[in-house]
Structures are given as C-alpha cells and as structure tokens.
Amino acid sequence: MKTRIADGEARDRLIIWIRRRMEEFGITIDALAASIEHDRRHPPLYRDARGNEWNGQGSMPGWLQAAKHAGVDPDFFRIEAKPIAQGGGAQEASGAPRQMDLFG
C-alpha cells in the first residue's frame, strides 16, 4: 500500500522542483512575474481539448492551423463569452456550434 505524502511535504518538494527548473532554464523571479502579468493582460481567446491556448496575438499556432486546414472553424475553439441564441446550448447567435469552455 502506498503512503500518502503530507500536504506540507508535497508543497516543499514542489517548491524545490520549481526552483531547480528555474535555475536550470535561467528563469528569474522578475521574468516569471513579467510573464504572469502578460498572461493576465492577454487572456487566451482559443483553447482546444488538450489545453493548448492562443490569445490571438502573433501567428496562429500549429494546433489551430491544423484544425482550420481540416475544415474546423477556428471559432469552434473560441472561449470568449458571446451572446447565446434563444434556446441555449453550445451554439452562438450565428448558429455555429462552438466548444464549451471546460477549463475556465
């Protein structure tokens, strides 16, 4: 039978792991804080079922390009709230189906 790690011990181990990865990749606290602030100012607009996200800035990522080339409308992956037509469900006012935000 496996022994559960106490919450405090698991947290301490996680902090050590994060600090080591930051050191390994040369990530500073300032760079981490700047990245978090950037993410807050530019939340994701698109998300797939695997958790890949895109905030609409820069080039369209490969996962979304592949879906588009396969005939899927990129708006299917849009997670931004839009008005819902009467009757509700996973369809926009335009009648196009879209992915529900399962991660928000």
N, CA, C and O atoms as a Tinker XYZ file with bonds, in Angstrom:
   416  protein
     1  N      0.839000   -1.171000    0.000000    73     2
     2  CA     0.000000    0.000000    0.000000    64     1     3
     3  C      0.887000    1.238000    0.000000    63     2     4     5
     4  O      1.848000    1.323000    0.765000    81     3
     5  N      0.555000    2.209000   -0.873000    73     3     6
     6  CA     1.361000    3.419000   -0.962000    64     5     7
     7  C      1.049000    4.358000    0.199000    63     6     8     9
     8  O     -0.084000    4.446000    0.673000    81     7
     9  N      2.099000    5.056000    0.641000    73     7    10
    10  CA     1.930000    6.037000    1.701000    64     9    11
    11  C      1.708000    7.409000    1.074000    63    10    12    13
    12  O      2.440000    7.804000    0.166000    81    11
    13  N      0.718000    8.123000    1.547000    73    11    14
    14  CA     0.448000    9.475000    1.029000    64    13    15
    15  C      1.454000   10.444000    1.626000    63    14    16    17
    16  O      1.787000   10.369000    2.809000    81    15
    17  N      1.932000   11.355000    0.788000    73    15    18
    18  CA     2.835000   12.404000    1.254000    64    17    19
    19  C      1.984000   13.494000    1.884000    63    18    20    21
    20  O      0.980000   13.920000    1.314000    81    19
    21  N      2.390000   13.937000    3.056000    73    19    22
    22  CA     1.667000   15.012000    3.724000    64    21    23
    23  C      1.668000   16.254000    2.843000    63    22    24    25
    24  O      2.638000   16.513000    2.131000    81    23
    25  N      0.583000   17.021000    2.890000    73    23    26
    26  CA     0.449000   18.212000    2.049000    64    25    27
    27  C      1.645000   19.152000    2.177000    63    26    28    29
    28  O      2.134000   19.665000    1.170000    81    27
    29  N      2.110000   19.379000    3.370000    73    27    30
    30  CA     3.253000   20.269000    3.583000    64    29    31
    31  C      4.510000   19.750000    2.905000    63    30    32    33
    32  O      5.261000   20.516000    2.303000    81    31
    33  N      4.733000   18.460000    3.004000    73    31    34
    34  CA     5.911000   17.849000    2.387000    64    33    35
    35  C      5.808000   17.912000    0.858000    63    34    36    37
    36  O      6.795000   18.202000    0.183000    81    35
    37  N      4.630000   17.646000    0.320000    73    35    38
    38  CA     4.434000   17.704000   -1.134000    64    37    39
    39  C      4.671000   19.118000   -1.632000    63    38    40    41
    40  O      5.290000   19.314000   -2.678000    81    39
    41  N      4.181000   20.108000   -0.891000    73    39    42
    42  CA     4.377000   21.517000   -1.270000    64    41    43
    43  C      5.863000   21.862000   -1.259000    63    42    44    45
    44  O      6.358000   22.500000   -2.188000    81    43
    45  N      6.572000   21.447000   -0.221000    73    43    46
    46  CA     8.008000   21.729000   -0.126000    64    45    47
    47  C      8.779000   21.091000   -1.278000    63    46    48    49
    48  O      9.674000   21.711000   -1.851000    81    47
    49  N      8.431000   19.862000   -1.612000    73    47    50
    50  CA     9.094000   19.184000   -2.728000    64    49    51
    51  C      8.817000   19.891000   -4.050000    63    50    52    53
    52  O      9.704000   20.020000   -4.893000    81    51
    53  N      7.579000   20.348000   -4.223000    73    51    54
    54  CA     7.218000   21.067000   -5.443000    64    53    55
    55  C      7.999000   22.371000   -5.553000    63    54    56    57
    56  O      8.483000   22.710000   -6.633000    81    55
    57  N      8.125000   23.094000   -4.471000    73    55    58
    58  CA     8.882000   24.350000   -4.483000    64    57    59
    59  C     10.338000   24.090000   -4.847000    63    58    60    61
    60  O     10.922000   24.832000   -5.637000    81    59
    61  N     10.915000   23.067000   -4.290000    73    59    62
    62  CA    12.303000   22.718000   -4.625000    64    61    63
    63  C     12.416000   22.386000   -6.109000    63    62    64    65
    64  O     13.348000   22.840000   -6.772000    81    63
    65  N     11.478000   21.600000   -6.638000    73    63    66
    66  CA    11.496000   21.227000   -8.053000    64    65    67
    67  C     11.383000   22.463000   -8.936000    63    66    68    69
    68  O     12.117000   22.598000   -9.915000    81    67
    69  N     10.466000   23.364000   -8.595000    73    67    70
    70  CA    10.286000   24.586000   -9.385000    64    69    71
    71  C     11.549000   25.433000   -9.350000    63    70    72    73
    72  O     11.989000   25.927000  -10.388000    81    71
    73  N     12.130000   25.607000   -8.186000    73    71    74
    74  CA    13.371000   26.405000   -8.074000    64    73    75
    75  C     14.500000   25.799000   -8.920000    63    74    76    77
    76  O     15.251000   26.527000   -9.569000    81    75
    77  N     14.612000   24.494000   -8.910000    73    75    78
    78  CA    15.652000   23.829000   -9.712000    64    77    79
    79  C     15.407000   24.021000  -11.208000    63    78    80    81
    80  O     16.347000   24.279000  -11.959000    81    79
    81  N     14.148000   23.899000  -11.648000    73    79    82
    82  CA    13.838000   24.110000  -13.069000    64    81    83
    83  C     14.096000   25.555000  -13.467000    63    82    84    85
    84  O     14.605000   25.816000  -14.557000    81    83
    85  N     13.750000   26.499000  -12.592000    73    83    86
    86  CA    14.007000   27.910000  -12.895000    64    85    87
    87  C     15.510000   28.152000  -13.053000    63    86    88    89
    88  O     15.940000   28.844000  -13.975000    81    87
    89  N     16.294000   27.583000  -12.154000    73    87    90
    90  CA    17.750000   27.726000  -12.233000    64    89    91
    91  C     18.285000   27.047000  -13.497000    63    90    92    93
    92  O     19.135000   27.601000  -14.194000    81    91
    93  N     17.786000   25.856000  -13.783000    73    91    94
    94  CA    18.213000   25.092000  -14.954000    64    93    95
    95  C     17.982000   25.861000  -16.254000    63    94    96    97
    96  O     18.819000   25.827000  -17.157000    81    95
    97  N     16.848000   26.553000  -16.347000    73    95    98
    98  CA    16.498000   27.259000  -17.575000    64    97    99
    99  C     16.783000   28.753000  -17.511000    63    98   100   101
   100  O     16.449000   29.486000  -18.442000    81    99
   101  N     17.393000   29.209000  -16.428000    73    99   102
   102  CA    17.760000   30.616000  -16.311000    64   101   103
   103  C     16.560000   31.547000  -16.167000    63   102   104   105
   104  O     16.585000   32.673000  -16.663000    81   103
   105  N     15.530000   31.091000  -15.504000    73   103   106
   106  CA    14.329000   31.902000  -15.314000    64   105   107
   107  C     14.444000   32.647000  -13.986000    63   106   108   109
   108  O     14.612000   32.032000  -12.933000    81   107
   109  N     14.350000   33.968000  -14.044000    73   107   110
   110  CA    14.430000   34.781000  -12.833000    64   109   111
   111  C     13.025000   35.039000  -12.287000    63   110   112   113
   112  O     12.030000   34.864000  -12.990000    81   111
   113  N     12.965000   35.452000  -11.038000    73   111   114
   114  CA    11.679000   35.808000  -10.422000    64   113   115
   115  C     11.049000   36.964000  -11.202000    63   114   116   117
   116  O      9.837000   36.976000  -11.418000    81   115
   117  N     11.869000   37.939000  -11.628000    73   115   118
   118  CA    11.346000   39.076000  -12.395000    64   117   119
   119  C     10.758000   38.622000  -13.728000    63   118   120   121
   120  O      9.700000   39.103000  -14.134000    81   119
   121  N     11.435000   37.700000  -14.412000    73   119   122
   122  CA    10.931000   37.195000  -15.688000    64   121   123
   123  C      9.629000   36.432000  -15.480000    63   122   124   125
   124  O      8.712000   36.538000  -16.294000    81   123
   125  N      9.541000   35.670000  -14.406000    73   123   126
   126  CA     8.331000   34.924000  -14.096000    64   125   127
   127  C      7.174000   35.881000  -13.800000    63   126   128   129
   128  O      6.058000   35.681000  -14.280000    81   127
   129  N      7.445000   36.910000  -13.012000    73   127   130
   130  CA     6.412000   37.902000  -12.683000    64   129   131
   131  C      5.942000   38.631000  -13.942000    63   130   132   133
   132  O      4.747000   38.875000  -14.106000    81   131
   133  N      6.882000   38.983000  -14.836000    73   131   134
   134  CA     6.513000   39.660000  -16.083000    64   133   135
   135  C      5.654000   38.758000  -16.964000    63   134   136   137
   136  O      4.708000   39.226000  -17.598000    81   135
   137  N      5.977000   37.478000  -17.006000    73   135   138
   138  CA     5.200000   36.532000  -17.802000    64   137   139
   139  C      3.783000   36.385000  -17.250000    63   138   140   141
   140  O      2.817000   36.340000  -18.011000    81   139
   141  N      3.667000   36.311000  -15.941000    73   139   142
   142  CA     2.346000   36.196000  -15.310000    64   141   143
   143  C      1.526000   37.448000  -15.593000    63   142   144   145
   144  O      0.336000   37.351000  -15.891000    81   143
   145  N      2.143000   38.619000  -15.503000    73   143   146
   146  CA     1.439000   39.866000  -15.785000    64   145   147
   147  C      0.988000   39.930000  -17.241000    63   146   148   149
   148  O     -0.124000   40.373000  -17.529000    81   147
   149  N      1.849000   39.488000  -18.160000    73   147   150
   150  CA     1.488000   39.455000  -19.579000    64   149   151
   151  C      0.269000   38.560000  -19.799000    63   150   152   153
   152  O     -0.654000   38.925000  -20.528000    81   151
   153  N      0.274000   37.392000  -19.168000    73   151   154
   154  CA    -0.850000   36.465000  -19.309000    64   153   155
   155  C     -2.140000   37.064000  -18.750000    63   154   156   157
   156  O     -3.220000   36.813000  -19.286000    81   155
   157  N     -2.040000   37.847000  -17.688000    73   155   158
   158  CA    -3.231000   38.493000  -17.118000    64   157   159
   159  C     -3.786000   39.560000  -18.060000    63   158   160   161
   160  O     -5.001000   39.717000  -18.182000    81   159
   161  N     -2.891000   40.291000  -18.724000    73   159   162
   162  CA    -3.325000   41.348000  -19.647000    64   161   163
   163  C     -3.845000   40.780000  -20.961000    63   162   164   165
   164  O     -4.645000   41.427000  -21.637000    81   163
   165  N     -3.405000   39.581000  -21.334000    73   163   166
   166  CA    -3.775000   38.969000  -22.616000    64   165   167
   167  C     -4.280000   37.541000  -22.386000    63   166   168   169
   168  O     -3.573000   36.579000  -22.686000    81   167
   169  N     -5.492000   37.402000  -21.858000    73   167   170
   170  CA    -6.008000   36.053000  -21.592000    64   169   171
   171  C     -6.249000   35.292000  -22.890000    63   170   172   173
   172  O     -6.420000   35.901000  -23.947000    81   171
   173  N     -6.263000   33.960000  -22.814000    73   171   174
   174  CA    -6.482000   33.167000  -24.031000    64   173   175
   175  C     -7.873000   33.389000  -24.605000    63   174   176   177
   176  O     -8.846000   33.564000  -23.871000    81   175
   177  N     -7.946000   33.377000  -25.928000    73   175   178
   178  CA    -9.220000   33.502000  -26.634000    64   177   179
   179  C     -9.646000   32.173000  -27.245000    63   178   180   181
   180  O    -10.825000   31.960000  -27.528000    81   179
   181  N     -8.680000   31.280000  -27.445000    73   179   182
   182  CA    -8.942000   29.978000  -28.068000    64   181   183
   183  C     -8.312000   28.894000  -27.206000    63   182   184   185
   184  O     -7.240000   29.087000  -26.633000    81   183
   185  N     -8.999000   27.730000  -27.117000    73   183   186
   186  CA    -8.460000   26.612000  -26.346000    64   185   187
   187  C     -8.996000   25.318000  -26.948000    63   186   188   189
   188  O    -10.175000   25.217000  -27.288000    81   187
   189  N     -8.107000   24.325000  -27.075000    73   187   190
   190  CA    -8.573000   23.022000  -27.567000    64   189   191
   191  C     -8.753000   22.069000  -26.391000    63   190   192   193
   192  O     -8.504000   22.433000  -25.241000    81   191
   193  N     -9.177000   20.876000  -26.681000    73   191   194
   194  CA    -9.464000   19.888000  -25.644000    64   193   195
   195  C     -8.221000   19.443000  -24.891000    63   194   196   197
   196  O     -8.322000   18.926000  -23.779000    81   195
   197  N     -7.059000   19.637000  -25.483000    73   195   198
   198  CA    -5.802000   19.261000  -24.821000    64   197   199
   199  C     -5.242000   20.375000  -23.950000    63   198   200   201
   200  O     -4.213000   20.197000  -23.298000    81   199
   201  N     -5.909000   21.520000  -23.934000    73   199   202
   202  CA    -5.452000   22.630000  -23.106000    64   201   203
   203  C     -4.527000   23.605000  -23.821000    63   202   204   205
   204  O     -4.046000   24.558000  -23.207000    81   203
   205  N     -4.269000   23.383000  -25.113000    73   203   206
   206  CA    -3.478000   24.347000  -25.875000    64   205   207
   207  C     -4.266000   25.641000  -25.977000    63   206   208   209
   208  O     -5.472000   25.617000  -26.220000    81   207
   209  N     -3.595000   26.768000  -25.795000    73   207   210
   210  CA    -4.285000   28.049000  -25.810000    64   209   211
   211  C     -3.588000   29.035000  -26.738000    63   210   212   213
   212  O     -2.398000   28.910000  -27.032000    81   211
   213  N     -4.360000   30.017000  -27.191000    73   211   214
   214  CA    -3.818000   31.106000  -28.002000    64   213   215
   215  C     -4.607000   32.353000  -27.662000    63   214   216   217
   216  O     -5.836000   32.328000  -27.596000    81   215
   217  N     -3.881000   33.457000  -27.445000    73   215   218
   218  CA    -4.539000   34.707000  -27.075000    64   217   219
   219  C     -4.854000   35.593000  -28.282000    63   218   220   221
   220  O     -5.287000   36.732000  -28.113000    81   219
   221  N     -4.645000   35.088000  -29.480000    73   219   222
   222  CA    -4.953000   35.844000  -30.686000    64   221   223
   223  C     -3.837000   36.749000  -31.149000    63   222   224   225
   224  O     -3.964000   37.404000  -32.184000    81   223
   225  N     -2.746000   36.802000  -30.407000    73   223   226
   226  CA    -1.609000   37.639000  -30.790000    64   225   227
   227  C     -0.554000   36.788000  -31.485000    63   226   228   229
   228  O     -0.339000   35.627000  -31.136000    81   227
   229  N      0.094000   37.386000  -32.468000    73   227   230
   230  CA     1.134000   36.663000  -33.189000    64   229   231
   231  C      0.551000   35.680000  -34.180000    63   230   232   233
   232  O     -0.643000   35.708000  -34.479000    81   231
   233  N      1.396000   34.822000  -34.680000    73   231   234
   234  CA     0.975000   33.828000  -35.671000    64   233   235
   235  C      0.048000   32.793000  -35.051000    63   234   236   237
   236  O      0.186000   32.443000  -33.879000    81   235
   237  N     -0.890000   32.309000  -35.844000    73   235   238
   238  CA    -1.801000   31.266000  -35.384000    64   237   239
   239  C     -0.982000   30.006000  -35.083000    63   238   240   241
   240  O     -0.175000   29.580000  -35.909000    81   239
   241  N     -1.187000   29.412000  -33.905000    73   239   242
   242  CA    -0.400000   28.228000  -33.540000    64   241   243
   243  C     -0.745000   27.015000  -34.403000    63   242   244   245
   244  O     -1.817000   26.939000  -35.003000    81   243
   245  N      0.187000   26.080000  -34.445000    73   243   246
   246  CA     0.040000   24.892000  -35.277000    64   245   247
   247  C     -1.221000   24.105000  -35.009000    63   246   248   249
   248  O     -1.860000   23.637000  -35.952000    81   247
   249  N     -1.604000   23.941000  -33.742000    73   247   250
   250  CA    -2.790000   23.152000  -33.421000    64   249   251
   251  C     -4.045000   23.778000  -34.018000    63   250   252   253
   252  O     -4.949000   23.062000  -34.451000    81   251
   253  N     -4.109000   25.119000  -34.044000    73   251   254
   254  CA    -5.284000   25.786000  -34.594000    64   253   255
   255  C     -5.232000   25.811000  -36.122000    63   254   256   257
   256  O     -6.265000   25.693000  -36.781000    81   255
   257  N     -4.036000   25.965000  -36.683000    73   255   258
   258  CA    -3.881000   25.899000  -38.142000    64   257   259
   259  C     -4.283000   24.522000  -38.655000    63   258   260   261
   260  O     -4.969000   24.408000  -39.671000    81   259
   261  N     -3.855000   23.475000  -37.947000    73   259   262
   262  CA    -4.191000   22.108000  -38.373000    64   261   263
   263  C     -5.705000   21.897000  -38.355000    63   262   264   265
   264  O     -6.263000   21.292000  -39.270000    81   263
   265  N     -6.362000   22.396000  -37.314000    73   263   266
   266  CA    -7.815000   22.258000  -37.233000    64   265   267
   267  C     -8.481000   23.033000  -38.373000    63   266   268   269
   268  O     -9.439000   22.550000  -38.977000    81   267
   269  N     -7.978000   24.219000  -38.663000    73   267   270
   270  CA    -8.538000   25.042000  -39.735000    64   269   271
   271  C     -8.385000   24.342000  -41.085000    63   270   272   273
   272  O     -9.317000   24.316000  -41.888000    81   271
   273  N     -7.204000   23.777000  -41.325000    73   271   274
   274  CA    -6.957000   23.065000  -42.591000    64   273   275
   275  C     -7.810000   21.793000  -42.695000    63   274   276   277
   276  O     -8.080000   21.310000  -43.795000    81   275
   277  N     -8.227000   21.261000  -41.553000    73   275   278
   278  CA    -9.091000   20.076000  -41.549000    64   277   279
   279  C    -10.563000   20.448000  -41.694000    63   278   280   281
   280  O    -11.439000   19.584000  -41.671000    81   279
   281  N    -10.823000   21.755000  -41.845000    73   279   282
   282  CA   -12.194000   22.202000  -42.077000    64   281   283
   283  C    -12.952000   22.652000  -40.840000    63   282   284   285
   284  O    -14.156000   22.900000  -40.907000    81   283
   285  N    -12.254000   22.759000  -39.703000    73   283   286
   286  CA   -12.911000   23.205000  -38.475000    64   285   287
   287  C    -12.786000   24.717000  -38.378000    63   286   288   289
   288  O    -11.690000   25.265000  -38.500000    81   287
   289  N    -13.906000   25.389000  -38.159000    73   287   290
   290  CA   -13.912000   26.834000  -37.998000    64   289   291
   291  C    -13.172000   27.187000  -36.708000    63   290   292   293
   292  O    -13.507000   26.649000  -35.652000    81   291
   293  N    -12.169000   28.080000  -36.762000    73   291   294
   294  CA   -11.437000   28.453000  -35.539000    64   293   295
   295  C    -12.349000   28.944000  -34.419000    63   294   296   297
   296  O    -12.008000   28.804000  -33.244000    81   295
   297  N    -13.503000   29.518000  -34.762000    73   295   298
   298  CA   -14.425000   29.989000  -33.727000    64   297   299
   299  C    -14.971000   28.858000  -32.865000    63   298   300   301
   300  O    -15.480000   29.097000  -31.770000    81   299
   301  N    -14.866000   27.628000  -33.356000    73   299   302
   302  CA   -15.259000   26.476000  -32.551000    64   301   303
   303  C    -14.447000   26.423000  -31.254000    63   302   304   305
   304  O    -14.945000   25.970000  -30.224000    81   303
   305  N    -13.198000   26.887000  -31.311000    73   303   306
   306  CA   -12.292000   26.834000  -30.171000    64   305   307
   307  C    -12.322000   28.114000  -29.337000    63   306   308   309
   308  O    -11.619000   28.216000  -28.332000    81   307
   309  N    -13.127000   29.082000  -29.747000    73   307   310
   310  CA   -13.168000   30.367000  -29.058000    64   309   311
   311  C    -13.804000   30.185000  -27.684000    63   310   312   313
   312  O    -14.841000   29.535000  -27.553000    81   311
   313  N    -13.178000   30.759000  -26.668000    73   311   314
   314  CA   -13.676000   30.607000  -25.303000    64   313   315
   315  C    -14.244000   31.910000  -24.760000    63   314   316   317
   316  O    -14.751000   31.952000  -23.639000    81   315
   317  N    -14.163000   32.941000  -25.531000    73   315   318
   318  CA   -14.686000   34.239000  -25.122000    64   317   319
   319  C    -16.208000   34.168000  -25.081000    63   318   320   321
   320  O    -16.831000   33.598000  -25.977000    81   319
   321  N    -16.794000   34.737000  -24.061000    73   319   322
   322  CA   -18.255000   34.707000  -23.930000    64   321   323
   323  C    -18.889000   35.522000  -25.037000    63   322   324   325
   324  O    -18.465000   36.641000  -25.326000    81   323
   325  N    -19.917000   34.946000  -25.658000    73   323   326
   326  CA   -20.670000   35.615000  -26.714000    64   325   327
   327  C    -22.149000   35.430000  -26.425000    63   326   328   329
   328  O    -22.531000   34.512000  -25.698000    81   327
   329  N    -22.982000   36.295000  -26.989000    73   327   330
   330  CA   -24.422000   36.119000  -26.779000    64   329   331
   331  C    -24.886000   34.763000  -27.308000    63   330   332   333
   332  O    -24.439000   34.312000  -28.363000    81   331
   333  N    -25.773000   34.129000  -26.576000    73   331   334
   334  CA   -26.316000   32.830000  -26.963000    64   333   335
   335  C    -27.723000   33.046000  -27.523000    63   334   336   337
   336  O    -28.521000   33.793000  -26.956000    81   335
   337  N    -28.011000   32.386000  -28.634000    73   335   338
   338  CA   -29.346000   32.469000  -29.236000    64   337   339
   339  C    -30.353000   31.847000  -28.275000    63   338   340   341
   340  O    -29.990000   31.029000  -27.430000    81   339
   341  N    -31.611000   32.234000  -28.406000    73   339   342
   342  CA   -32.636000   31.648000  -27.547000    64   341   343
   343  C    -32.622000   30.145000  -27.691000    63   342   344   345
   344  O    -32.465000   29.608000  -28.788000    81   343
   345  N    -32.785000   29.485000  -26.587000    73   343   346
   346  CA   -32.759000   28.027000  -26.597000    64   345   347
   347  C    -31.476000   27.503000  -25.987000    63   346   348   349
   348  O    -31.393000   26.325000  -25.639000    81   347
   349  N    -30.446000   28.383000  -25.848000    73   347   350
   350  CA   -29.198000   28.000000  -25.187000    64   349   351
   351  C    -28.415000   26.970000  -25.949000    63   350   352   353
   352  O    -28.504000   26.894000  -27.175000    81   351
   353  N    -27.638000   26.169000  -25.229000    73   351   354
   354  CA   -26.831000   25.128000  -25.847000    64   353   355
   355  C    -25.475000   25.654000  -26.238000    63   354   356   357
   356  O    -25.081000   26.743000  -25.820000    81   355
   357  N    -24.749000   24.883000  -27.044000    73   355   358
   358  CA   -23.389000   25.233000  -27.428000    64   357   359
   359  C    -23.364000   25.875000  -28.804000    63   358   360   361
   360  O    -22.464000   25.613000  -29.602000    81   359
   361  N    -24.361000   26.724000  -29.084000    73   359   362
   362  CA   -24.372000   27.410000  -30.368000    64   361   363
   363  C    -24.406000   28.908000  -30.129000    63   362   364   365
   364  O    -25.074000   29.385000  -29.211000    81   363
   365  N    -23.683000   29.645000  -30.957000    73   363   366
   366  CA   -23.675000   31.093000  -30.881000    64   365   367
   367  C    -24.920000   31.629000  -31.559000    63   366   368   369
   368  O    -25.692000   30.878000  -32.156000    81   367
   369  N    -25.108000   32.949000  -31.458000    73   367   370
   370  CA   -26.231000   33.597000  -32.117000    64   369   371
   371  C    -26.189000   33.346000  -33.620000    63   370   372   373
   372  O    -27.234000   33.334000  -34.271000    81   371
   373  N    -24.994000   33.144000  -34.180000    73   371   374
   374  CA   -24.849000   32.891000  -35.612000    64   373   375
   375  C    -25.305000   31.486000  -35.994000    63   374   376   377
   376  O    -25.474000   31.186000  -37.176000    81   375
   377  N    -25.505000   30.628000  -34.996000    73   375   378
   378  CA   -25.923000   29.267000  -35.257000    64   377   379
   379  C    -24.756000   28.303000  -35.398000    63   378   380   381
   380  O    -24.967000   27.100000  -35.548000    81   379
   381  N    -23.519000   28.812000  -35.354000    73   379   382
   382  CA   -22.350000   27.952000  -35.490000    64   381   383
   383  C    -22.042000   27.288000  -34.155000    63   382   384   385
   384  O    -21.984000   27.969000  -33.131000    81   383
   385  N    -21.840000   25.959000  -34.143000    73   383   386
   386  CA   -21.504000   25.305000  -32.884000    64   385   387
   387  C    -20.143000   25.769000  -32.399000    63   386   388   389
   388  O    -19.268000   26.085000  -33.204000    81   387
   389  N    -19.961000   25.813000  -31.084000    73   387   390
   390  CA   -18.656000   26.169000  -30.529000    64   389   391
   391  C    -18.381000   25.330000  -29.297000    63   390   392   393
   392  O    -19.290000   24.799000  -28.659000    81   391
   393  N    -17.109000   25.228000  -28.987000    73   391   394
   394  CA   -16.662000   24.426000  -27.856000    64   393   395
   395  C    -17.030000   25.124000  -26.556000    63   394   396   397
   396  O    -16.841000   26.333000  -26.421000    81   395
   397  N    -17.542000   24.383000  -25.621000    73   395   398
   398  CA   -17.811000   24.934000  -24.296000    64   397   399
   399  C    -16.462000   25.126000  -23.602000    63   398   400   401
   400  O    -15.528000   24.358000  -23.831000    81   399
   401  N    -16.364000   26.154000  -22.752000    73   399   402
   402  CA   -15.127000   26.381000  -22.013000    64   401   403
   403  C    -15.090000   25.427000  -20.821000    63   402   404   405
   404  O    -15.671000   25.705000  -19.772000    81   403
   405  N    -14.408000   24.315000  -20.994000    73   403   406
   406  CA   -14.350000   23.298000  -19.952000    64   405   407
   407  C    -13.241000   23.564000  -18.947000    63   406   408   409
   408  O    -13.153000   22.874000  -17.932000    81   407
   409  N    -12.391000   24.553000  -19.211000    73   407   410
   410  CA   -11.226000   24.778000  -18.371000    64   409   411
   411  C    -11.269000   26.098000  -17.643000    63   410   412   413
   412  O    -10.326000   26.409000  -16.917000    81   411
   413  N    -12.299000   26.883000  -17.796000    73   411   414
   414  CA   -12.317000   28.230000  -17.245000    64   413   415
   415  C    -12.970000   28.369000  -15.942000    63   414   416
   416  O    -13.034000   29.471000  -15.398000    81   415
